Amino acid sequence: MEKKMFYGASNLLFGKARELRKNMTDAEMILWEYLRQHPMGMKFRRQHPLGIYIADFYCHKLKLVIEVDGKIHDNDAVIIEDEKRQNQLELDGLKVVRFRNEEILKKSEIVFENINLLITELLKVL
């Protein structure tokens, strides 16, 4: 049986995701403007609940999570939590990719190209 799109996320998490959608960073806004255009025909969602986590961006068809990391992700404790989170999402069969705020703000075209390449690769295995 195929897993549902939200991987058992609680109602509380849906409320938190709604709040997060109201406060995007500049990098998230740039990336969302690209992803909302359905690159290569793929629909992305933002601040999407997945189990006990909220993904910055998610494409259900590809099982692809895109995370946008700011400076807080340089903190040792946050690095450990990010690794645990990524491991759990990957155990659930999801592909997780991360981009730094700086990458998106300064080299957005390269980020978009990398996303397109990843979509192409993931479509090959569907």
C-alpha positions in Angstrom: 0.0 0.0 0.0 1.4 3.4 -1.0 2.1 5.8 1.9 -0.1 8.9 2.1 1.2 12.3 1.1 1.5 13.4 4.7 3.1 10.3 6.3 0.8 10.5 9.3 1.4 14.1 10.2 -0.7 15.4 13.2 -3.2 18.2 13.1 -0.9 20.2 15.3 1.8 20.0 12.6 -0.6 21.2 9.9 -1.3 24.3 12.1 2.4 25.0 12.5 3.0 24.6 8.7 0.3 27.2 8.1 2.1 29.6 10.3 5.5 28.9 8.7 3.9 29.7 5.3 3.3 33.2 6.5 7.0 33.9 7.3 9.2 32.8 4.4 12.8 33.9 4.2 14.1 35.7 1.1 15.8 32.6 -0.1 12.6 30.6 0.3 10.6 33.2 -1.6 13.1 33.0 -4.5 12.9 29.2 -4.6 9.2 29.2 -4.2 8.7 31.6 -7.2 10.6 29.0 -9.2 9.0 25.8 -7.8 5.4 27.2 -8.0 5.8 27.3 -11.8 5.9 23.4 -11.8 9.4 22.9 -13.2 9.3 20.0 -15.7 5.7 19.5 -14.9 6.2 18.7 -11.2 4.0 20.2 -8.5 5.7 21.3 -5.3 4.2 22.3 -2.0 5.7 24.5 0.6 6.0 24.0 4.3 4.5 20.5 3.9 3.9 18.2 6.9 5.6 14.8 6.6 5.3 12.6 9.6 6.8 14.5 12.6 8.6 17.0 10.3 7.7 20.0 8.0 9.5 20.0 4.7 10.4 23.4 3.2 9.3 22.1 -0.2 7.9 18.8 -1.3 7.0 17.1 -4.5 4.9 14.0 -3.8 5.2 12.5 -7.3 9.0 12.4 -7.0 9.1 11.8 -3.2 11.5 14.8 -3.2 12.1 17.1 -0.2 14.0 20.3 -0.7 15.3 22.1 2.4 16.7 25.6 2.6 19.3 26.1 5.3 20.3 29.4 6.9 23.2 30.1 9.3 21.4 28.3 12.2 22.2 25.0 10.4 25.9 25.6 11.1 25.2 25.0 14.8 26.5 21.6 16.0 23.2 20.7 17.7 21.2 21.7 14.6 23.5 19.6 12.3 22.8 16.6 14.5 19.1 17.2 14.3 19.2 17.7 10.5 21.0 14.4 10.1 18.4 12.6 12.2 15.6 14.2 10.3 17.2 13.4 6.9 17.8 9.8 7.9 14.2 9.4 9.0 12.8 10.9 5.8 15.1 8.8 3.7 14.0 5.7 5.6 10.4 6.7 4.6 11.6 6.5 1.0 12.1 10.2 0.4 15.0 11.9 -1.4 16.2 15.0 0.6 18.4 17.8 -0.9 19.6 20.9 0.8 20.5 24.3 -0.4 22.0 27.1 1.6 20.4 30.5 1.7 23.5 32.0 0.1 23.4 29.6 -2.8 19.8 30.6 -3.6 20.3 34.3 -3.1 23.6 34.5 -5.1 23.4 31.7 -7.6 19.7 30.9 -8.0 20.1 29.9 -11.7 22.6 27.2 -10.7 20.2 26.0 -8.0 17.4 25.8 -10.5 19.6 23.9 -13.0 20.5 21.4 -10.2 16.8 21.0 -9.3 16.0 20.3 -13.0 18.8 17.7 -13.2 17.6 16.0 -10.1 14.0 16.0 -11.4 15.2 14.4 -14.6 17.1 11.7 -12.7 14.1 11.0 -10.4 11.7 10.7 -13.3 13.9 8.0 -14.9 13.2 5.7 -11.9 9.4 6.3 -11.7 
